Every structure is written in structure tokens, then in C-alpha cells.
Amino acid sequence: MLSKNPGQRLGRIDLKKEWDGVLLVLLDGDLEPIAIYEANRAAVEAALNVPGSKARNERGALGVAKFKSIGRQVWPAAR
């Protein structure tokens, strides 16, 4: 299960490339999927362009918690 480590980040998200959205697949210790989140390009760009974080602004890296807050859970479906 995903730990509460505040340092968890997604890999680099390149705003210079063409794409419509980003999927985040969370896996458990056995590498089985436990949740999938989706965020559209506009939301990701806005989050990456907020001033103040070198990781975000220069490397295109979002934290997992931030991604979950700007995206929506697409699997499993919310009840």
C-alpha cells in the first residue's frame, strides 16, 4: 500500500510534448493495482507552473498527493 511519505513524486512530465492527460496507477506491495487516477493537461500544467518548487518547475515532477488532488479517481469506480 502507498505509504504516507511526503517525498513521493511522479516521474518527469514533459510539457513540451503533445499529450492530453496523465494516468497515475498506484500499486500494492505485490505490484497489483489498487487505484488509477487521471488528470487532464490543463490541470497538470497549472499545477506544474505554480511558482516555488524546483522539482515542479524545472523537473516537471508532481507529488502523488498533489496529483490525486487535481485528478479524479477512475478505478476502482467511486461508490
PDB file of N, CA, C and O in Angstrom:
ATOM      1  N   MET A   1       0.849  -1.188   0.000  1.00  0.00           N
ATOM      2  CA  MET A   1       0.000   0.000   0.000  1.00  0.00           C
ATOM      3  C   MET A   1       0.885   1.238   0.000  1.00  0.00           C
ATOM      4  O   MET A   1       2.011   1.201   0.495  1.00  0.00           O
ATOM      5  N   LEU A   2       0.395   2.296  -0.534  1.00  0.00           N
ATOM      6  CA  LEU A   2       1.129   3.547  -0.626  1.00  0.00           C
ATOM      7  C   LEU A   2       1.394   4.112   0.762  1.00  0.00           C
ATOM      8  O   LEU A   2       0.470   4.280   1.559  1.00  0.00           O
ATOM      9  N   SER A   3       2.667   4.406   1.050  1.00  0.00           N
ATOM     10  CA  SER A   3       2.990   4.975   2.359  1.00  0.00           C
ATOM     11  C   SER A   3       2.675   6.461   2.381  1.00  0.00           C
ATOM     12  O   SER A   3       2.371   7.053   1.345  1.00  0.00           O
ATOM     13  N   LYS A   4       2.746   7.053   3.545  1.00  0.00           N
ATOM     14  CA  LYS A   4       2.434   8.467   3.707  1.00  0.00           C
ATOM     15  C   LYS A   4       3.679   9.351   3.561  1.00  0.00           C
ATOM     16  O   LYS A   4       3.686  10.494   4.019  1.00  0.00           O
ATOM     17  N   ASN A   5       4.725   8.826   2.927  1.00  0.00           N
ATOM     18  CA  ASN A   5       5.959   9.575   2.719  1.00  0.00           C
ATOM     19  C   ASN A   5       5.676  10.810   1.854  1.00  0.00           C
ATOM     20  O   ASN A   5       5.260  10.664   0.705  1.00  0.00           O
ATOM     21  N   PRO A   6       5.891  12.007   2.377  1.00  0.00           N
ATOM     22  CA  PRO A   6       5.576  13.212   1.614  1.00  0.00           C
ATOM     23  C   PRO A   6       6.501  13.425   0.423  1.00  0.00           C
ATOM     24  O   PRO A   6       6.228  14.291  -0.408  1.00  0.00           O
ATOM     25  N   GLY A   7       7.590  12.660   0.315  1.00  0.00           N
ATOM     26  CA  GLY A   7       8.533  12.832  -0.776  1.00  0.00           C
ATOM     27  C   GLY A   7       8.189  12.057  -2.034  1.00  0.00           C
ATOM     28  O   GLY A   7       8.931  12.130  -3.013  1.00  0.00           O
ATOM     29  N   GLN A   8       7.090  11.320  -2.040  1.00  0.00           N
ATOM     30  CA  GLN A   8       6.748  10.532  -3.218  1.00  0.00           C
ATOM     31  C   GLN A   8       6.358  11.444  -4.369  1.00  0.00           C
ATOM     32  O   GLN A   8       5.530  12.342  -4.222  1.00  0.00           O
ATOM     33  N   ARG A   9       6.977  11.192  -5.526  1.00  0.00           N
ATOM     34  CA  ARG A   9       6.728  12.014  -6.705  1.00  0.00           C
ATOM     35  C   ARG A   9       6.538  11.149  -7.936  1.00  0.00           C
ATOM     36  O   ARG A   9       7.024  10.020  -8.009  1.00  0.00           O
ATOM     37  N   LEU A  10       5.823  11.704  -8.898  1.00  0.00           N
ATOM     38  CA  LEU A  10       5.704  11.074 -10.202  1.00  0.00           C
ATOM     39  C   LEU A  10       6.991  11.332 -10.967  1.00  0.00           C
ATOM     40  O   LEU A  10       7.788  12.189 -10.587  1.00  0.00           O
ATOM     41  N   GLY A  11       7.186  10.598 -12.031  1.00  0.00           N
ATOM     42  CA  GLY A  11       8.306  10.861 -12.919  1.00  0.00           C
ATOM     43  C   GLY A  11       8.110  12.181 -13.640  1.00  0.00           C
ATOM     44  O   GLY A  11       7.097  12.856 -13.454  1.00  0.00           O
ATOM     45  N   ARG A  12       9.066  12.543 -14.450  1.00  0.00           N
ATOM     46  CA  ARG A  12       9.034  13.817 -15.173  1.00  0.00           C
ATOM     47  C   ARG A  12       7.844  13.878 -16.123  1.00  0.00           C
ATOM     48  O   ARG A  12       7.572  12.930 -16.860  1.00  0.00           O
ATOM     49  N   ILE A  13       7.147  14.998 -16.095  1.00  0.00           N
ATOM     50  CA  ILE A  13       6.047  15.255 -17.023  1.00  0.00           C
ATOM     51  C   ILE A  13       6.526  16.367 -17.946  1.00  0.00           C
ATOM     52  O   ILE A  13       6.742  17.497 -17.508  1.00  0.00           O
ATOM     53  N   ASP A  14       6.691  16.043 -19.221  1.00  0.00           N
ATOM     54  CA  ASP A  14       7.270  16.977 -20.196  1.00  0.00           C
ATOM     55  C   ASP A  14       6.170  17.785 -20.876  1.00  0.00           C
ATOM     56  O   ASP A  14       5.407  17.256 -21.685  1.00  0.00           O
ATOM     57  N   LEU A  15       6.097  19.066 -20.539  1.00  0.00           N
ATOM     58  CA  LEU A  15       5.072  19.937 -21.116  1.00  0.00           C
ATOM     59  C   LEU A  15       5.374  20.320 -22.559  1.00  0.00           C
ATOM     60  O   LEU A  15       4.510  20.878 -23.235  1.00  0.00           O
ATOM     61  N   LYS A  16       6.570  20.036 -23.046  1.00  0.00           N
ATOM     62  CA  LYS A  16       6.927  20.361 -24.429  1.00  0.00           C
ATOM     63  C   LYS A  16       6.401  19.328 -25.420  1.00  0.00           C
ATOM     64  O   LYS A  16       6.360  19.586 -26.623  1.00  0.00           O
ATOM     65  N   LYS A  17       6.005  18.178 -24.930  1.00  0.00           N
ATOM     66  CA  LYS A  17       5.471  17.108 -25.784  1.00  0.00           C
ATOM     67  C   LYS A  17       3.957  17.235 -25.898  1.00  0.00           C
ATOM     68  O   LYS A  17       3.314  17.922 -25.105  1.00  0.00           O
ATOM     69  N   GLU A  18       3.399  16.552 -26.908  1.00  0.00           N
ATOM     70  CA  GLU A  18       1.948  16.536 -27.079  1.00  0.00           C
ATOM     71  C   GLU A  18       1.340  15.398 -26.269  1.00  0.00           C
ATOM     72  O   GLU A  18       1.765  14.250 -26.395  1.00  0.00           O
ATOM     73  N   TRP A  19       0.359  15.706 -25.448  1.00  0.00           N
ATOM     74  CA  TRP A  19      -0.395  14.712 -24.699  1.00  0.00           C
ATOM     75  C   TRP A  19      -1.661  15.367 -24.181  1.00  0.00           C
ATOM     76  O   TRP A  19      -1.737  16.590 -24.063  1.00  0.00           O
ATOM     77  N   ASP A  20      -2.641  14.558 -23.876  1.00  0.00           N
ATOM     78  CA  ASP A  20      -3.940  15.065 -23.416  1.00  0.00           C
ATOM     79  C   ASP A  20      -4.137  14.967 -21.915  1.00  0.00           C
ATOM     80  O   ASP A  20      -4.830  15.793 -21.321  1.00  0.00           O
ATOM     81  N   GLY A  21      -3.532  13.962 -21.300  1.00  0.00           N
ATOM     82  CA  GLY A  21      -3.710  13.752 -19.876  1.00  0.00           C
ATOM     83  C   GLY A  21      -2.672  12.781 -19.339  1.00  0.00           C
ATOM     84  O   GLY A  21      -1.869  12.224 -20.088  1.00  0.00           O
ATOM     85  N   VAL A  22      -2.705  12.592 -18.028  1.00  0.00           N
ATOM     86  CA  VAL A  22      -1.754  11.716 -17.342  1.00  0.00           C
ATOM     87  C   VAL A  22      -2.536  10.745 -16.469  1.00  0.00           C
ATOM     88  O   VAL A  22      -3.506  11.125 -15.814  1.00  0.00           O
ATOM     89  N   LEU A  23      -2.102   9.485 -16.468  1.00  0.00           N
ATOM     90  CA  LEU A  23      -2.669   8.477 -15.591  1.00  0.00           C
ATOM     91  C   LEU A  23      -1.649   8.125 -14.521  1.00  0.00           C
ATOM     92  O   LEU A  23      -0.460   7.988 -14.807  1.00  0.00           O
ATOM     93  N   LEU A  24      -2.115   7.978 -13.292  1.00  0.00           N
ATOM     94  CA  LEU A  24      -1.298   7.534 -12.168  1.00  0.00           C
ATOM     95  C   LEU A  24      -1.887   6.218 -11.688  1.00  0.00           C
ATOM     96  O   LEU A  24      -3.035   6.168 -11.247  1.00  0.00           O
ATOM     97  N   VAL A  25      -1.097   5.150 -11.775  1.00  0.00           N
ATOM     98  CA  VAL A  25      -1.537   3.841 -11.321  1.00  0.00           C
ATOM     99  C   VAL A  25      -0.812   3.530 -10.017  1.00  0.00           C
ATOM    100  O   VAL A  25       0.416   3.444  -9.995  1.00  0.00           O
ATOM    101  N   LEU A  26      -1.557   3.361  -8.939  1.00  0.00           N
ATOM    102  CA  LEU A  26      -0.984   3.024  -7.636  1.00  0.00           C
ATOM    103  C   LEU A  26      -1.005   1.515  -7.466  1.00  0.00           C
ATOM    104  O   LEU A  26      -2.025   0.864  -7.696  1.00  0.00           O
ATOM    105  N   LEU A  27       0.145   0.962  -7.058  1.00  0.00           N
ATOM    106  CA  LEU A  27       0.286  -0.484  -6.904  1.00  0.00           C
ATOM    107  C   LEU A  27       0.535  -0.845  -5.445  1.00  0.00           C
ATOM    108  O   LEU A  27       1.087  -0.051  -4.684  1.00  0.00           O
ATOM    109  N   ASP A  28       0.119  -2.059  -5.062  1.00  0.00           N
ATOM    110  CA  ASP A  28       0.411  -2.527  -3.710  1.00  0.00           C
ATOM    111  C   ASP A  28       1.771  -3.224  -3.699  1.00  0.00           C
ATOM    112  O   ASP A  28       2.486  -3.203  -4.701  1.00  0.00           O
ATOM    113  N   GLY A  29       2.127  -3.832  -2.590  1.00  0.00           N
ATOM    114  CA  GLY A  29       3.422  -4.483  -2.446  1.00  0.00           C
ATOM    115  C   GLY A  29       3.640  -5.656  -3.377  1.00  0.00           C
ATOM    116  O   GLY A  29       4.782  -6.035  -3.639  1.00  0.00           O
ATOM    117  N   ASP A  30       2.561  -6.237  -3.882  1.00  0.00           N
ATOM    118  CA  ASP A  30       2.644  -7.350  -4.832  1.00  0.00           C
ATOM    119  C   ASP A  30       2.529  -6.865  -6.274  1.00  0.00           C
ATOM    120  O   ASP A  30       2.360  -7.665  -7.194  1.00  0.00           O
ATOM    121  N   LEU A  31       2.621  -5.558  -6.464  1.00  0.00           N
ATOM    122  CA  LEU A  31       2.514  -4.912  -7.775  1.00  0.00           C
ATOM    123  C   LEU A  31       1.148  -5.101  -8.424  1.00  0.00           C
ATOM    124  O   LEU A  31       1.023  -5.112  -9.648  1.00  0.00           O
ATOM    125  N   GLU A  32       0.139  -5.250  -7.592  1.00  0.00           N
ATOM    126  CA  GLU A  32      -1.239  -5.311  -8.063  1.00  0.00           C
ATOM    127  C   GLU A  32      -1.832  -3.901  -7.994  1.00  0.00           C
ATOM    128  O   GLU A  32      -1.607  -3.194  -7.013  1.00  0.00           O
ATOM    129  N   PRO A  33      -2.583  -3.480  -9.013  1.00  0.00           N
ATOM    130  CA  PRO A  33      -3.165  -2.133  -8.985  1.00  0.00           C
ATOM    131  C   PRO A  33      -4.208  -1.992  -7.884  1.00  0.00           C
ATOM    132  O   PRO A  33      -5.028  -2.883  -7.661  1.00  0.00           O
ATOM    133  N   ILE A  34      -4.158  -0.842  -7.195  1.00  0.00           N
ATOM    134  CA  ILE A  34      -5.161  -0.574  -6.162  1.00  0.00           C
ATOM    135  C   ILE A  34      -6.010   0.652  -6.495  1.00  0.00           C
ATOM    136  O   ILE A  34      -7.121   0.799  -5.984  1.00  0.00           O
ATOM    137  N   ALA A  35      -5.483   1.535  -7.357  1.00  0.00           N
ATOM    138  CA  ALA A  35      -6.241   2.720  -7.766  1.00  0.00           C
ATOM    139  C   ALA A  35      -5.603   3.334  -9.005  1.00  0.00           C
ATOM    140  O   ALA A  35      -4.391   3.243  -9.204  1.00  0.00           O
ATOM    141  N   ILE A  36      -6.434   3.961  -9.836  1.00  0.00           N
ATOM    142  CA  ILE A  36      -5.957   4.699 -11.003  1.00  0.00           C
ATOM    143  C   ILE A  36      -6.585   6.087 -10.963  1.00  0.00           C
ATOM    144  O   ILE A  36      -7.795   6.240 -10.792  1.00  0.00           O
ATOM    145  N   TYR A  37      -5.729   7.095 -11.125  1.00  0.00           N
ATOM    146  CA  TYR A  37      -6.169   8.495 -11.162  1.00  0.00           C
ATOM    147  C   TYR A  37      -5.831   9.079 -12.531  1.00  0.00           C
ATOM    148  O   TYR A  37      -4.847   8.689 -13.160  1.00  0.00           O
ATOM    149  N   GLU A  38      -6.666  10.024 -12.984  1.00  0.00           N
ATOM    150  CA  GLU A  38      -6.463  10.676 -14.267  1.00  0.00           C
ATOM    151  C   GLU A  38      -6.551  12.190 -14.070  1.00  0.00           C
ATOM    152  O   GLU A  38      -7.416  12.681 -13.345  1.00  0.00           O
ATOM    153  N   ALA A  39      -5.648  12.919 -14.721  1.00  0.00           N
ATOM    154  CA  ALA A  39      -5.701  14.390 -14.700  1.00  0.00           C
ATOM    155  C   ALA A  39      -5.505  14.888 -16.123  1.00  0.00           C
ATOM    156  O   ALA A  39      -4.665  14.371 -16.860  1.00  0.00           O
ATOM    157  N   ASN A  40      -6.281  15.891 -16.505  1.00  0.00           N
ATOM    158  CA  ASN A  40      -6.145  16.422 -17.856  1.00  0.00           C
ATOM    159  C   ASN A  40      -4.958  17.380 -17.948  1.00  0.00           C
ATOM    160  O   ASN A  40      -4.428  17.822 -16.928  1.00  0.00           O
ATOM    161  N   ARG A  41      -4.552  17.691 -19.157  1.00  0.00           N
ATOM    162  CA  ARG A  41      -3.367  18.508 -19.390  1.00  0.00           C
ATOM    163  C   ARG A  41      -3.474  19.875 -18.716  1.00  0.00           C
ATOM    164  O   ARG A  41      -2.505  20.336 -18.112  1.00  0.00           O
ATOM    165  N   ALA A  42      -4.615  20.522 -18.806  1.00  0.00           N
ATOM    166  CA  ALA A  42      -4.763  21.862 -18.225  1.00  0.00           C
ATOM    167  C   ALA A  42      -4.493  21.846 -16.724  1.00  0.00           C
ATOM    168  O   ALA A  42      -3.808  22.730 -16.209  1.00  0.00           O
ATOM    169  N   ALA A  43      -5.021  20.856 -16.025  1.00  0.00           N
ATOM    170  CA  ALA A  43      -4.816  20.766 -14.576  1.00  0.00           C
ATOM    171  C   ALA A  43      -3.359  20.473 -14.240  1.00  0.00           C
ATOM    172  O   ALA A  43      -2.817  21.034 -13.288  1.00  0.00           O
ATOM    173  N   VAL A  44      -2.723  19.595 -15.017  1.00  0.00           N
ATOM    174  CA  VAL A  44      -1.315  19.255 -14.779  1.00  0.00           C
ATOM    175  C   VAL A  44      -0.428  20.459 -15.051  1.00  0.00           C
ATOM    176  O   VAL A  44       0.465  20.763 -14.260  1.00  0.00           O
ATOM    177  N   GLU A  45      -0.664  21.148 -16.165  1.00  0.00           N
ATOM    178  CA  GLU A  45       0.127  22.345 -16.489  1.00  0.00           C
ATOM    179  C   GLU A  45      -0.005  23.402 -15.393  1.00  0.00           C
ATOM    180  O   GLU A  45       0.991  23.986 -14.968  1.00  0.00           O
ATOM    181  N   ALA A  46      -1.215  23.644 -14.944  1.00  0.00           N
ATOM    182  CA  ALA A  46      -1.433  24.640 -13.895  1.00  0.00           C
ATOM    183  C   ALA A  46      -0.669  24.270 -12.629  1.00  0.00           C
ATOM    184  O   ALA A  46      -0.050  25.131 -12.004  1.00  0.00           O
ATOM    185  N   ALA A  47      -0.707  23.002 -12.251  1.00  0.00           N
ATOM    186  CA  ALA A  47      -0.008  22.555 -11.037  1.00  0.00           C
ATOM    187  C   ALA A  47       1.506  22.658 -11.195  1.00  0.00           C
ATOM    188  O   ALA A  47       2.202  23.038 -10.254  1.00  0.00           O
ATOM    189  N   LEU A  48       2.018  22.325 -12.375  1.00  0.00           N
ATOM    190  CA  LEU A  48       3.467  22.382 -12.592  1.00  0.00           C
ATOM    191  C   LEU A  48       3.995  23.808 -12.674  1.00  0.00           C
ATOM    192  O   LEU A  48       5.163  24.053 -12.372  1.00  0.00           O
ATOM    193  N   ASN A  49       3.157  24.740 -13.075  1.00  0.00           N
ATOM    194  CA  ASN A  49       3.597  26.124 -13.266  1.00  0.00           C
ATOM    195  C   ASN A  49       3.436  27.013 -12.037  1.00  0.00           C
ATOM    196  O   ASN A  49       3.765  28.198 -12.095  1.00  0.00           O
ATOM    197  N   VAL A  50       2.940  26.473 -10.929  1.00  0.00           N
ATOM    198  CA  VAL A  50       2.837  27.254  -9.694  1.00  0.00           C
ATOM    199  C   VAL A  50       4.260  27.573  -9.222  1.00  0.00           C
ATOM    200  O   VAL A  50       5.080  26.663  -9.097  1.00  0.00           O
ATOM    201  N   PRO A  51       4.563  28.834  -8.961  1.00  0.00           N
ATOM    202  CA  PRO A  51       5.921  29.195  -8.538  1.00  0.00           C
ATOM    203  C   PRO A  51       6.305  28.564  -7.198  1.00  0.00           C
ATOM    204  O   PRO A  51       5.458  28.331  -6.336  1.00  0.00           O
ATOM    205  N   GLY A  52       7.616  28.293  -7.046  1.00  0.00           N
ATOM    206  CA  GLY A  52       8.115  27.936  -5.733  1.00  0.00           C
ATOM    207  C   GLY A  52       8.809  26.606  -5.580  1.00  0.00           C
ATOM    208  O   GLY A  52       9.551  26.433  -4.613  1.00  0.00           O
ATOM    209  N   SER A  53       8.612  25.646  -6.481  1.00  0.00           N
ATOM    210  CA  SER A  53       9.235  24.341  -6.298  1.00  0.00           C
ATOM    211  C   SER A  53      10.145  24.025  -7.471  1.00  0.00           C
ATOM    212  O   SER A  53       9.697  23.970  -8.616  1.00  0.00           O
ATOM    213  N   LYS A  54      11.417  23.818  -7.187  1.00  0.00           N
ATOM    214  CA  LYS A  54      12.374  23.473  -8.233  1.00  0.00           C
ATOM    215  C   LYS A  54      12.009  22.137  -8.878  1.00  0.00           C
ATOM    216  O   LYS A  54      12.096  21.991 -10.097  1.00  0.00           O
ATOM    217  N   ALA A  55      11.599  21.156  -8.057  1.00  0.00           N
ATOM    218  CA  ALA A  55      11.215  19.846  -8.585  1.00  0.00           C
ATOM    219  C   ALA A  55      10.057  19.989  -9.558  1.00  0.00           C
ATOM    220  O   ALA A  55      10.044  19.365 -10.619  1.00  0.00           O
ATOM    221  N   ARG A  56       9.090  20.807  -9.193  1.00  0.00           N
ATOM    222  CA  ARG A  56       7.914  21.006 -10.035  1.00  0.00           C
ATOM    223  C   ARG A  56       8.258  21.840 -11.254  1.00  0.00           C
ATOM    224  O   ARG A  56       7.995  21.423 -12.382  1.00  0.00           O
ATOM    225  N   ASN A  57       8.838  23.002 -11.047  1.00  0.00           N
ATOM    226  CA  ASN A  57       9.039  23.969 -12.118  1.00  0.00           C
ATOM    227  C   ASN A  57      10.133  23.567 -13.104  1.00  0.00           C
ATOM    228  O   ASN A  57       9.970  23.776 -14.306  1.00  0.00           O
ATOM    229  N   GLU A  58      11.225  23.005 -12.640  1.00  0.00           N
ATOM    230  CA  GLU A  58      12.340  22.687 -13.532  1.00  0.00           C
ATOM    231  C   GLU A  58      12.338  21.240 -13.993  1.00  0.00           C
ATOM    232  O   GLU A  58      12.738  20.948 -15.120  1.00  0.00           O
ATOM    233  N   ARG A  59      11.895  20.336 -13.141  1.00  0.00           N
ATOM    234  CA  ARG A  59      11.968  18.917 -13.491  1.00  0.00           C
ATOM    235  C   ARG A  59      10.614  18.326 -13.884  1.00  0.00           C
ATOM    236  O   ARG A  59      10.551  17.175 -14.315  1.00  0.00           O
ATOM    237  N   GLY A  60       9.548  19.083 -13.744  1.00  0.00           N
ATOM    238  CA  GLY A  60       8.228  18.584 -14.127  1.00  0.00           C
ATOM    239  C   GLY A  60       7.728  17.451 -13.265  1.00  0.00           C
ATOM    240  O   GLY A  60       7.027  16.563 -13.750  1.00  0.00           O
ATOM    241  N   ALA A  61       8.083  17.469 -11.974  1.00  0.00           N
ATOM    242  CA  ALA A  61       7.702  16.382 -11.070  1.00  0.00           C
ATOM    243  C   ALA A  61       6.616  16.849 -10.105  1.00  0.00           C
ATOM    244  O   ALA A  61       6.791  17.829  -9.382  1.00  0.00           O
ATOM    245  N   LEU A  62       5.507  16.141 -10.106  1.00  0.00           N
ATOM    246  CA  LEU A  62       4.418  16.423  -9.168  1.00  0.00           C
ATOM    247  C   LEU A  62       4.428  15.394  -8.050  1.00  0.00           C
ATOM    248  O   LEU A  62       4.778  14.235  -8.273  1.00  0.00           O
ATOM    249  N   GLY A  63       4.050  15.805  -6.866  1.00  0.00           N
ATOM    250  CA  GLY A  63       3.881  14.871  -5.776  1.00  0.00           C
ATOM    251  C   GLY A  63       2.632  14.033  -5.990  1.00  0.00           C
ATOM    252  O   GLY A  63       1.683  14.475  -6.638  1.00  0.00           O
ATOM    253  N   VAL A  64       2.635  12.826  -5.445  1.00  0.00           N
ATOM    254  CA  VAL A  64       1.490  11.929  -5.585  1.00  0.00           C
ATOM    255  C   VAL A  64       0.235  12.564  -4.980  1.00  0.00           C
ATOM    256  O   VAL A  64      -0.835  12.513  -5.586  1.00  0.00           O
ATOM    257  N   ALA A  65       0.356  13.153  -3.811  1.00  0.00           N
ATOM    258  CA  ALA A  65      -0.811  13.771  -3.162  1.00  0.00           C
ATOM    259  C   ALA A  65      -1.368  14.916  -4.009  1.00  0.00           C
ATOM    260  O   ALA A  65      -2.585  15.066  -4.121  1.00  0.00           O
ATOM    261  N   LYS A  66      -0.494  15.718  -4.602  1.00  0.00           N
ATOM    262  CA  LYS A  66      -0.945  16.824  -5.453  1.00  0.00           C
ATOM    263  C   LYS A  66      -1.661  16.286  -6.682  1.00  0.00           C
ATOM    264  O   LYS A  66      -2.713  16.793  -7.072  1.00  0.00           O
ATOM    265  N   PHE A  67      -1.087  15.257  -7.289  1.00  0.00           N
ATOM    266  CA  PHE A  67      -1.724  14.671  -8.466  1.00  0.00           C
ATOM    267  C   PHE A  67      -3.117  14.158  -8.123  1.00  0.00           C
ATOM    268  O   PHE A  67      -4.066  14.381  -8.874  1.00  0.00           O
ATOM    269  N   LYS A  68      -3.240  13.476  -6.995  1.00  0.00           N
ATOM    270  CA  LYS A  68      -4.542  12.962  -6.589  1.00  0.00           C
ATOM    271  C   LYS A  68      -5.531  14.102  -6.355  1.00  0.00           C
ATOM    272  O   LYS A  68      -6.727  13.940  -6.597  1.00  0.00           O
ATOM    273  N   SER A  69      -5.044  15.253  -5.886  1.00  0.00           N
ATOM    274  CA  SER A  69      -5.950  16.372  -5.609  1.00  0.00           C
ATOM    275  C   SER A  69      -6.411  17.071  -6.888  1.00  0.00           C
ATOM    276  O   SER A  69      -7.506  17.632  -6.911  1.00  0.00           O
ATOM    277  N   ILE A  70      -5.601  17.051  -7.958  1.00  0.00           N
ATOM    278  CA  ILE A  70      -6.011  17.713  -9.207  1.00  0.00           C
ATOM    279  C   ILE A  70      -6.682  16.750 -10.168  1.00  0.00           C
ATOM    280  O   ILE A  70      -7.349  17.176 -11.112  1.00  0.00           O
ATOM    281  N   GLY A  71      -6.511  15.450  -9.936  1.00  0.00           N
ATOM    282  CA  GLY A  71      -7.090  14.454 -10.824  1.00  0.00           C
ATOM    283  C   GLY A  71      -8.386  13.890 -10.255  1.00  0.00           C
ATOM    284  O   GLY A  71      -8.934  14.384  -9.269  1.00  0.00           O
ATOM    285  N   ARG A  72      -8.847  12.848 -10.909  1.00  0.00           N
ATOM    286  CA  ARG A  72     -10.041  12.147 -10.425  1.00  0.00           C
ATOM    287  C   ARG A  72      -9.755  10.658 -10.461  1.00  0.00           C
ATOM    288  O   ARG A  72      -9.065  10.161 -11.351  1.00  0.00           O
ATOM    289  N   GLN A  73     -10.297   9.960  -9.482  1.00  0.00           N
ATOM    290  CA  GLN A  73     -10.106   8.519  -9.420  1.00  0.00           C
ATOM    291  C   GLN A  73     -11.015   7.872 -10.472  1.00  0.00           C
ATOM    292  O   GLN A  73     -12.230   8.073 -10.459  1.00  0.00           O
ATOM    293  N   VAL A  74     -10.418   7.096 -11.380  1.00  0.00           N
ATOM    294  CA  VAL A  74     -11.196   6.447 -12.434  1.00  0.00           C
ATOM    295  C   VAL A  74     -11.349   4.952 -12.208  1.00  0.00           C
ATOM    296  O   VAL A  74     -12.201   4.317 -12.831  1.00  0.00           O
ATOM    297  N   TRP A  75     -10.525   4.371 -11.311  1.00  0.00           N
ATOM    298  CA  TRP A  75     -10.643   2.954 -10.966  1.00  0.00           C
ATOM    299  C   TRP A  75     -10.079   2.743  -9.585  1.00  0.00           C
ATOM    300  O   TRP A  75      -9.051   3.356  -9.296  1.00  0.00           O
ATOM    301  N   PRO A  76     -10.632   1.952  -8.711  1.00  0.00           N
ATOM    302  CA  PRO A  76     -11.991   1.443  -8.904  1.00  0.00           C
ATOM    303  C   PRO A  76     -12.995   2.600  -8.850  1.00  0.00           C
ATOM    304  O   PRO A  76     -12.735   3.648  -8.260  1.00  0.00           O
ATOM    305  N   ALA A  77     -14.112   2.379  -9.465  1.00  0.00           N
ATOM    306  CA  ALA A  77     -15.137   3.429  -9.509  1.00  0.00           C
ATOM    307  C   ALA A  77     -15.580   3.801  -8.097  1.00  0.00           C
ATOM    308  O   ALA A  77     -15.784   2.936  -7.246  1.00  0.00           O
ATOM    309  N   ALA A  78     -15.724   5.100  -7.869  1.00  0.00           N
ATOM    310  CA  ALA A  78     -16.202   5.582  -6.562  1.00  0.00           C
ATOM    311  C   ALA A  78     -17.640   5.111  -6.354  1.00  0.00           C
ATOM    312  O   ALA A  78     -18.447   5.110  -7.284  1.00  0.00           O
ATOM    313  N   ARG A  79     -17.944   4.714  -5.126  1.00  0.00           N
ATOM    314  CA  ARG A  79     -19.311   4.244  -4.835  1.00  0.00           C
ATOM    315  C   ARG A  79     -20.155   5.329  -4.293  1.00  0.00           C
ATOM    316  O   ARG A  79     -21.328   5.108  -3.995  1.00  0.00           O
TER     317      ARG A  79
END
